[in-house]
Amino acid sequence: MFHEKIKSLFSSAVHTVSSIISEYTASPGSDLTRNRKLPAERLITFLVSQGASSSKNELLDFFDMNPQAPTASALNQQRAKLKPEAMEMVFRHFNSFTDSLDGAPSDYRFIAADGSTFTFFSRPSFSASEYYVSGGHSAKGFYSMHLNAFYDLQKHTYTDALIQPVHFKDEYKAFCLMADRYEAVPGQKTVFTGDRGYCSYNNMAHVLEKVSVVQIHRLHIKIF
């Protein structure tokens, strides 16, 4: 089944990163090296798959209601050892692995750019002050982030993402950064689309500069 193939590719991406986990931990050589209930592979898989319930309920679900499942405190301790770059590398490895699912390449690739703001509850020990919004109706207040993403309209996958603190939201800058690290496919034209939040001559210049760097001269730009 196709979904089983996708799960297999995701597991491969997680395993690839976990095999060199010391490159993505706060204390290389010691963090996430001991045999615990949440080793690197299970920790990363859990963080990607968890839903919107409490950490306690999500852990019970992930461990099939096992009463010996790790506690929320244990999860927080393990998660604190993991650098955000680990999750980014899983994302990039997964995308590279899914390229094997493509059929014959088309002449065009359509990439949509968009952004959304998310609100979440946290505490100062987990979230920097630039994410903090206000006290509101909560004693601890709430936090917000702005997620910018590139989405492949044909493959139905995200090709890149960039998170900004709510107080430093800048969609122009986000587009430029993602365009700079975009990997164009030789012989394939790319059409970028986005709403007016991403429309600027500077963004177009970044795409054109990317074209000259990789020596591909057929990259088309269309920004709404």
C-alpha positions in Angstrom: 0.0 0.0 0.0 1.2 3.5 -0.8 0.8 4.8 2.8 3.0 2.0 4.0 5.7 3.1 1.6 5.5 6.6 2.9 5.8 5.4 6.5 8.8 3.3 5.5 10.5 6.3 3.9 9.7 8.4 7.0 11.2 5.7 9.3 14.3 5.6 7.0 14.7 9.4 7.4 14.4 9.1 11.2 16.9 6.3 11.3 19.4 8.2 9.2 19.3 11.2 11.6 19.3 8.9 14.7 22.4 7.1 13.5 24.4 10.4 13.8 22.4 11.8 16.7 25.4 13.3 18.5 25.5 15.9 15.8 22.0 17.1 16.9 22.2 17.0 20.7 23.0 19.7 23.3 25.8 17.5 24.7 27.3 15.4 21.9 28.6 12.0 23.0 26.3 11.7 26.1 22.8 12.9 25.2 20.4 10.3 23.8 23.1 7.6 23.9 21.8 5.5 26.8 19.1 2.8 26.4 16.0 4.6 27.7 12.3 4.4 27.0 12.6 7.3 24.6 15.8 6.8 22.6 16.5 9.1 19.7 14.4 7.2 17.1 11.3 6.9 19.3 11.6 10.4 20.5 11.8 11.9 17.0 8.9 9.7 15.8 6.8 10.7 18.8 7.4 14.4 18.3 6.4 14.2 14.6 3.3 12.0 15.2 1.9 13.4 18.4 -1.6 15.1 18.3 -3.3 17.8 20.2 -4.0 16.0 23.5 -2.0 16.3 26.6 1.5 14.9 26.6 0.4 12.2 29.1 -2.4 11.0 26.8 -0.3 11.2 23.7 2.4 9.1 25.3 -0.1 6.5 26.4 -1.5 6.3 22.9 2.0 6.1 21.3 3.0 3.3 23.7 -0.3 1.4 23.2 -1.7 2.2 26.7 1.3 0.6 28.4 1.3 1.6 32.1 5.2 1.7 31.8 5.1 4.4 29.2 7.4 7.4 29.8 6.0 10.3 31.8 5.6 13.8 30.5 8.5 14.9 32.6 10.7 12.2 31.0 9.6 13.4 27.6 10.5 17.0 28.5 14.0 15.9 29.7 14.7 14.0 26.5 13.3 16.7 24.2 15.5 19.3 25.8 18.6 17.3 24.7 17.5 17.4 21.1 18.5 20.3 18.8 15.8 21.7 16.4 18.2 20.9 13.5 17.4 17.2 14.1 13.8 17.7 13.1 14.8 19.8 10.1 17.2 17.1 8.8 14.4 14.4 9.2 12.3 16.7 7.0 14.9 17.1 4.4 15.9 13.4 4.3 12.2 12.4 4.0 11.8 14.8 1.0 14.8 13.5 -0.7 13.6 9.9 -0.2 10.2 10.7 -1.6 11.8 11.8 -4.9 12.0 8.1 -5.7 8.2 7.9 -5.9 8.1 10.3 -8.8 7.3 9.1 -12.3 8.6 10.8 -15.4 9.5 14.4 -14.5 7.3 17.1 -15.9 8.5 20.3 -17.6 7.3 22.5 -14.8 7.3 22.4 -11.0 4.8 24.5 -9.2 5.8 25.8 -5.7 3.3 27.8 -3.6 4.5 30.1 -0.8 2.2 30.9 2.1 2.3 31.6 5.8 0.2 31.0 8.9 0.4 32.2 12.5 0.0 29.6 15.3 -0.8 30.3 18.9 0.4 27.9 21.7 0.8 27.7 25.4 4.2 27.4 26.9 6.5 28.6 29.6 9.7 30.8 29.6 11.9 27.8 30.1 10.7 26.4 26.8 9.9 29.4 24.6 12.0 32.6 24.1 10.5 35.9 24.9 10.1 37.0 21.3 7.3 34.3 20.9 5.4 35.7 24.0 2.3 37.7 23.1 0.4 38.6 26.3 -1.2 37.2 29.5 -4.7 37.2 27.9 -7.1 34.8 29.8 -4.2 32.6 31.0 -2.1 33.1 34.0 0.9 32.0 32.1 0.0 33.9 28.9 0.3 32.5 25.4 2.9 32.4 22.6 2.7 32.7 18.8 4.9 31.8 15.8 4.6 32.4 12.1 5.2 29.5 9.8 6.3 30.2 6.2 6.4 27.2 3.8 7.0 26.1 0.2 4.5 23.5 -1.0 4.8 21.4 -4.1 1.4 21.5 -5.8 2.0 18.3 -7.8 3.7 16.1 -5.2 1.5 17.4 -2.4 4.5 17.8 -0.1 6.2 20.6 1.7 9.6 21.3 0.3 10.8 23.9 2.8 9.6 25.7 6.0 10.8 28.5 8.1 9.5 29.5 11.6 9.6 33.1 12.8 8.7 34.5 16.2 5.5 36.4 16.0 7.3 39.7 16.8 9.7 39.2 14.0 7.3 38.1 11.3 8.7 38.9 7.9 7.3 37.1 4.9 9.5 38.9 2.4 12.6 37.7 4.3 11.3 34.2 4.7 10.7 33.9 1.0 14.2 35.1 0.2 15.8 32.6 2.6 13.8 29.7 1.3 14.4 30.7 -2.3 18.2 30.9 -1.6 18.2 27.2 -0.4 15.8 25.9 -3.0 17.2 23.1 -5.1 16.1 23.4 -8.6 15.8 20.3 -10.8 18.1 20.6 -14.0 15.9 20.9 -17.1 12.8 21.7 -15.2 11.1 25.1 -15.0 9.8 26.2 -11.6 6.8 28.5 -11.1 6.7 30.2 -7.7 3.2 31.5 -6.6 2.3 33.4 -3.5 -0.1 36.1 -2.2 0.8 39.8 -1.8 2.6 39.1 1.5 5.4 37.6 -0.6 5.3 39.9 -3.6 8.4 42.1 -3.9 11.1 42.8 -6.5 13.7 41.7 -3.9 12.1 38.2 -3.8 12.3 38.0 -7.6 15.9 39.1 -7.5 16.7 36.3 -5.0 15.1 33.7 -7.3 17.1 35.0 -10.3 20.3 35.0 -8.3 19.6 31.4 -7.4 19.2 30.6 -11.1 22.6 32.0 -12.0 24.3 30.2 -9.2 23.1 26.8 -10.3 23.4 27.7 -14.0 19.8 27.0 -14.8 18.3 29.7 -17.0 14.7 28.6 -17.4 13.3 29.3 -13.9 10.1 31.2 -14.2 8.7 33.5 -11.5 5.1 34.3 -11.0 4.1 36.0 -7.7 0.6 37.2 -7.1 
